[in-house]
Amino acid sequence: MITYKNALVVGAGAFGTSLASILADRFEKVVLKVRSKDVYDAINNDRENSVYLKGIKLKENIQAVLEWDELDDDFDQDIQLLVSGLPTAGIKPFFEENFDRFEKYFQRGIPLISLSKGIDSETLELSDDLFFDYFPHYRDLITFLSGPSFAKEIMQEQITLVTIGGRSRKVLSQISHMLDTSYFKALPSYDVKGILLGGALKNVLAIAGGIIEGFGYNHNTRAAMITRGIVEMLRFGKVYNARPETFYGLSGMGDLILTTTGGLSRNKQFGLEIAKGRKPIEIINSQRTVVEGYKTTKAAHLLSEKYEIRARIFNGLYEVLYNEVPANEVITMLMNTPAKFEIE
C-alpha cells in the first residue's frame, strides 16, 4: 500500500501518534518530532509511546526525533506531508519559534494537517485563524482534521471515518488519498469553521457528559444533553457562517456521541473527576495529557457574551469550572429554566 516517501508529525501525544501509525501504511518513513526525552526513548527503543499509548507497538518505519538536526537532508528533501498534533495552546509558540522552517516547507508546496480541537481562550481564535496569522500566503495548503476518533482504537486499526476541511479541492483530495487505508478514511469538506467548531465545542459537552454520568444520571439525561448541546453548537455556528449540516456530520454529532458515551475521552474523564468533587486545576496539573475542553469552555463563554449567543449548557459548565459553582446547583438551575418551543 505504501505510495509516498516521508511524512513529518509534530507532537507525539496520543492523537499525533495514531496519525503517524496511519501514515506508516502509506509512507516509507514517518518521523515524530517530540519534546520529551522519555517519549523519545520509548518510541525509538521500546517501539511504543508508553506515555500516551502504553502497550501498543508502533510500526517499524516510525521514528522519533528530539532535535531538528536529527533529521537528515535526504528525509527532509522528500517530505510530502506535514502534520501538527499540537494542542491549540501550543500552535502559536511552536510556529513562532519554527516559522522559517515551515515557511520553507510551504514554499515547496507541502500540505499540512492540523489535529487541534480547541479555541484560543485569550484571542477567541480557532486554529485556522492561528495558522493563517502566521502563514497567510499558504492557506490552501493548510487543512484541519476532526471527527469521532479515539487514538487507541485507531492504533488497533478499528474502522474510523473523519472529516478533513480545507480551501483547495486539489489539496483535500491529495490528503484524503494519503490517509486512505483499509480502516481509516477522511472525507473532504470546505466548511473549515463548522469542522473546527464541532471539534472544539463537543469537548465542552463531553465534560458536561462526564459530570452528569458521575452524578448517576443515565441514558435519558445524556440524550437530552447531547441534543440540546447540538442546538447550542448550531448557534455558535451561525456567528461563523458555518453550515448547519456540518454539525450533524462526523465532526459534530459523530464526535459528540463518541466523546460523551465512550470511556476513552479525556474530556469525559475530566468531567467524571469533577463530579467526585475534585478541583479543575488540581486535575489539570496532575496529568500530562491535555484536556482541550477546559480552556474551550472559557472561550465558548466569552464568545457567547461577545455575540449574545444563548448557550445555557456551555455557560453553566463555565460556572462550574471557573467560578466553583457546584455542578448540582447548575443542573437544578437549568431544569428550572422556563420551557421554550424546541425549535426556536
N, C-alpha and C positions, 0 to 999 in steps of 0.2 A: 504493500500500500504506500510505502514511502515515495514521495514525489518531489519534495523540496529539500533545500540544503540545510540552512541554520535558522533557529529562532532564539530570540533573547527575551527572557521573562524577568522583569524587575519586581522583586518582592516574593519571598518564599513562605508566605502564610499558607493556610490550608487551600484556599481557592487558587492562588497563584501556582502552587504545586500541582493541583489537579489539572489545571490548564496545560502545564508543562507535560503532564502524563498523556493528555490527548495529543498534543503536538508531537510527542515522541513517536506516535504511529505514522505521522505524515512527514516528519523532518529527519534528516540524517543525524543532526545533533541539536540538542536543546540545552541552553545554559540558563541557570537560575542565578541571578545576581542577588546575593543575600547580604545582610548587615551584621549577623550574629555568628560568632565563631562556633557555637555549639550546633547551630543548624548546618553550617558549612561542613563541619566534621561528620555529622550524622549522615548527610547526603552522600558525601564522597567516600566515606569509609564504611558505613553500615548499609548504604543503599536504601535509606528511608529517611523521611523527615520526622524524626521521633518527637520533635517538639510539638508539631501541629497535627500529624497524621501517623501516630505511633502504630507500628506493627504492619504497615502496608509497604511492601517493597516497591522501589522505583525501577523504571526501565533502564537498561544499561547505557542508553545514549543520552541520559540526563546527567548533567554535571553542574556543580555549584562553584561560583567564584565569589571571593570576598572583596577583591580589589580589581579595578578596571584593567590594570596591567597584566592580569592573569589571562585576559582574552588575547589569543594570538591573532596576528594580522590576517591569516587565512580565514579564520572563523568570522572575524569582523567584516571582511570584504564580501562574504557570502551570506550575510544575514538577510533574510527575506520577510521576516515578521518580527514585530516588537509587541510585547505585552506588558502593561502596567498593572501589577497586582497590588498596588499601594492603596491603603485606605484613603478616604477623602482628605483627611488632615495631612497626609504625607505628600500629596501631589505638589503643592507649592514649594516646600523646602527642597524636595528632591530635584525637581526640574529646574529650579533656580540654580542649584549647585551644578547640575549636569546639562545646562542649556546648550552649550556648544556642541557637545557630543550628539545630542538628539536632533539638533537642527541639521547637522551633517547627515544623519540617517534620513531625515525627511527630505533633504535636498536630493538624496539618491532615490526618492520615491518609495521608501519602505513604509508600509502602513503600520498602525498601532492599534491595539485593542486595550481599552481601559475596563477594568473589572470593578471599579469603585461603585459603591451603593450608598451614597450619602449626600448631605447638603452641608456646605460650609456654614457653621453656626455663627461665624463672625461676619462674613460678607454676604451670606444667604445665596451664594453661587452654587450651581450644580457643577458636576465635574466637567461638562463640556465647556462651561464658561472658564473654568480654571485652566484647562488645556489651551483654549483659544486665546486667552490672555497672553500666554507665552508664545504660541505658535499660530498667529493669525493667518499666515500665508499657506498653512498646510492643513486647513480644516477638513478638506476632502480625504486626507489620509488617516484621520483620527476617528475611531469607531468605539462603540460602547456596548458591552455585553451585559445582559441581565436575564433573569428567568429562574424557574424552580430547579435548583441545582445544589444539592449538598455535596461538598467536596469529597467526602468519604465514599459516597455512592458513585461518583464519577470515577474515582480510583478503582472501584470494584467493577467498573465497566457496565453499570446498570444504565438502561436506555434513558437518555436525557435530552430534552428539547429546550432551547433557549432562544432569545431574540438578540440579534446584532443590529444596532442602529448606527446610521451614518448619513452622509450627504451625497456620496458618489455611488451610483449603481455599479460601476465597474469595480470599485474597491470593495463594496459589500459582497459582490458575487465572488471576488477573489478570496476574501477572508472566509466566507461561508464554505468554499471548497477546501481551504486549508484546514478547517476544523471538522470536516465531514469524515466520520468514522462509522463503524457498524453500530455504535452505541451512543454517539453524540451528533447532534445536528443543530446548527444555528440558522434561524430563519431571519432573513433581512427585513429591515423596516427603515423608513425615512423619519419616523416620529421619535427623534432623539429625546426631546423633552418629556414625552409621555413615558418612554422606556426608563429614563433616569428617575423621574418622579415615582413611578411604580416601584422601582428597585429600592429607592430610599425610604419612601413612606411606609411600605409594608414592614420595614424593620421596626418602626414605632408600634404598629399594630401587633407585631409579634411579641413585643414586650408586654403589651396590654393582654395578649392572649395567655402569656405565661402567668401573669398576675391572677387572672380570673380562674385559670386552672389550679393555681396554687391555693386559691381560696375554696376549692372544691366544686366550683361550677363546672357543668358538663356540656354536652353537645348543644342543647338549646341555646345556652349563653354564648358559646363560641360561634355558632351560626349567626346569631344576632349581631355580634361584634364584627364579624367578617363582612356581612352585607352592609351594615351601616358604615363600617370603615371604608368600604369601596365608594359609597356615596360621598363621604368627606374627601377622599382622594380625588374624585372627579371634580370637586370644587376647586382644589388646588390646580388641577389640570387646566381649568378654564382660564386661570390667570396667565398660564404659559402657552395658551392656544394649542394644547396637546389634544390629540384625537381621543375621544371617549372610548372607542373600541380597543385602544391600546391597553386600557386599564382592565379590560375583560379578557386580555390575552395572557401569554406566558409571563411577561414581565410585570403584570399587575395581579390579576386574580390567581394565576397559576402559582406565582412566587408567594403570594399571601397565604394561600391554602397550605402550601408546603411548610412555611415557617411558623404558622400558628397551630398546626396539627402534628408536625414531625418532631421527634425528640432530639434531632441533631442541631437545631437552630441555637446559635449563641445568644441571640436576642430573646428568644423564648426562655432559655435557661436563666438569663438575667432577670426576666420577669418573675420566674419561679422563686428566685432568691429574694427579690423584693417582697414577695408575698410572705416569706418567712420572717420579715421584719428587718432584714439587713439594709444598711445604708448604701445608696448607689455608688458613692465614691469608694467606699470600702470594697465593694465587689470589683469595680474597675481597676483599682490599684492592686488587687490580689491575683490578677491573671495577665498573661501576655497577649491573649487574643483580643482583637478589637471588637467592641460592641457598637457598631455603627449607629444603631437606633438611639443610643443615649444622646449623642450630640444632635442627631437629626430631630429628636423631639424638641429641643430648644429652637432649632432652625424653623421647624414647622410652626411652632407657637409664634415666633417673631413674624413669619410670613403671614399667618392668619391675622395678626394685628395690623400689619402694614397694608394688606389688601382687603381687610374686613371679610375674611373667609369664615363661614360658620363651620367650626371644627371642634365639636364638644369632646369627642374622644381624644383627639390629639392634645387639646388644651387641658383636659382632665389629667392625662398622663404627665404633662408638663408640671402640673401642681404637685403630683406625687414625687417626681424625680428631682425637682429643683426647689420646691417650697416646702417639702416634707409634710404635705397634707396626707393623712392616712388614706390608703387606697380604698378601704371600705367606705370612707366618707365620700369619696369621689363617685364611687359606684352608686351610692344612695342618691347623691345629687343628680346624677344622670337619669336615674329611674324616676325622680321627682319632677323632671322637666316636662312641661305640658306637651301632650302629643300633638304633632302636626301631620298634615297629609303626607304620606310616604314619598310621593314623587315631587314634592315641592322643593 
